[in-house]
Each structure stands twice: as C-alpha cells, then as structure tokens.
Amino acid sequence: MTKETMPKPETGVYRIARSTSWQWRIKIPKDLRHEYPSEWAHSTSLKTSDLRVANTTAATLRAEWLAHFERQRQGQTLTTIEAFHREIIDLCRQPRCDLL
C-alpha cells in the first residue's frame, strides 16, 4: 500500500505507541462539560489493527455520541428519564401521611 492509498484516521482515532490496535475517543462539547468528570466523554479500543475497519467503527461511535450529546442538550437523556422513573416509583411506595 502506498502513502497515496493509505487512509487517514477519522476524528478521534489514534494508536498508542507500541500497540497494534487503534483507539477512539471523543471530547465532551464545551456546553456539556459540567455534566462529566473529565474532558473525555468516551474512550475505547476499536480492537483492530486495520485502519479502514477502525475508521468505520469510529464513524458509527461518533454518530451515536453526537446524537447522545444532542439529547442531553434537549434534556431528554435516558439516564435522566430512568432516574425520574425510579424516583416516582419510590414515592409511590412510601406510606401516605396527611398533614393537617
């Protein structure tokens, strides 16, 4: 494979020194940084040494995470809904007390 036909890593794709596997990570958008403990939302091994395969997997992950960030901006995160649902169930299980 020549340098002309060698693909370039997609956004977030990188390789750690002395490793054959490609890695991927995505930064948290500035407007959502307060929601996360670090600047990276997700980091993972793509479990392949083939850059073309890594780029395809990374493109899918990036699309999923960008959609996730958009849902967070709209306040419709699944974790928020699940937490709210659990809170309602807990409230319904508590004995009622009448305050007069």
C-alpha positions in Angstrom: 0.0 0.0 0.0 1.4 3.4 -1.0 1.2 6.5 1.0 -1.3 7.8 -1.6 -3.8 5.0 -0.9 -3.2 4.8 2.9 -6.3 6.0 4.7 -6.1 8.8 7.3 -7.5 8.2 10.8 -11.0 9.6 11.3 -11.7 12.2 14.0 -10.8 10.7 17.4 -9.0 7.6 16.0 -5.4 7.2 17.3 -2.9 4.5 18.2 -0.9 4.2 21.4 2.8 3.8 20.9 3.9 0.1 20.8 0.3 -1.0 20.2 -1.2 -2.5 17.1 -4.8 -1.8 17.9 -6.5 1.5 17.0 -8.2 3.5 19.8 -11.0 6.0 19.7 -12.1 8.8 22.0 -14.5 11.8 21.9 -14.3 15.0 23.8 -17.3 16.5 25.6 -18.7 19.6 23.9 -17.9 22.7 25.9 -21.6 23.4 26.7 -21.9 19.9 28.3 -18.6 19.8 30.2 -20.4 20.4 33.5 -22.1 17.0 33.1 -18.9 15.0 33.0 -16.0 14.4 35.4 -13.3 14.9 32.7 -12.9 16.3 29.2 -13.4 13.0 27.5 -16.9 11.5 27.2 -15.8 8.1 26.0 -12.6 6.3 25.1 -12.3 2.7 23.9 -10.2 0.3 21.9 -11.5 -0.4 18.4 -10.0 -3.9 18.7 -8.5 -3.8 15.2 -5.2 -3.1 13.6 -6.9 -2.3 10.3 -7.3 1.4 9.9 -10.2 1.1 7.5 -12.2 -1.1 9.9 -11.2 1.3 12.8 -12.5 4.3 10.8 -15.8 2.6 10.0 -16.3 1.7 13.7 -15.3 5.2 14.8 -17.7 6.8 12.4 -20.6 4.8 13.9 -19.5 5.6 17.5 -19.1 9.3 16.7 -22.6 9.4 15.2 -24.0 7.7 18.3 -22.2 10.1 20.7 -23.2 13.2 18.7 -26.8 12.1 19.0 -26.4 11.4 22.7 -25.0 14.9 23.2 -27.9 16.4 21.3 -30.4 14.5 23.5 -28.5 15.9 26.6 -28.9 19.4 25.2 -32.6 18.8 24.9 -32.8 17.4 28.4 -34.0 14.0 27.3 -31.2 11.8 28.4 -32.2 8.2 29.1 -30.4 8.3 32.5 -32.4 11.4 33.5 -35.7 9.7 32.5 -34.7 6.4 34.3 -33.7 8.4 37.4 -37.0 10.3 37.3 -38.9 7.0 36.9 -37.2 5.4 39.8 -37.9 8.5 42.0 -41.6 8.3 41.1 -41.7 4.6 41.9 -40.0 5.2 45.3 -42.5 8.0 46.1 -45.5 5.7 45.3 -44.1 3.0 47.6 -43.9 5.4 50.6 -46.8 5.4 53.1 -49.0 8.4 52.7 -49.1 10.9 55.6 -51.8 13.5 55.8 -50.7 16.9 57.1 -53.5 18.8 58.7 
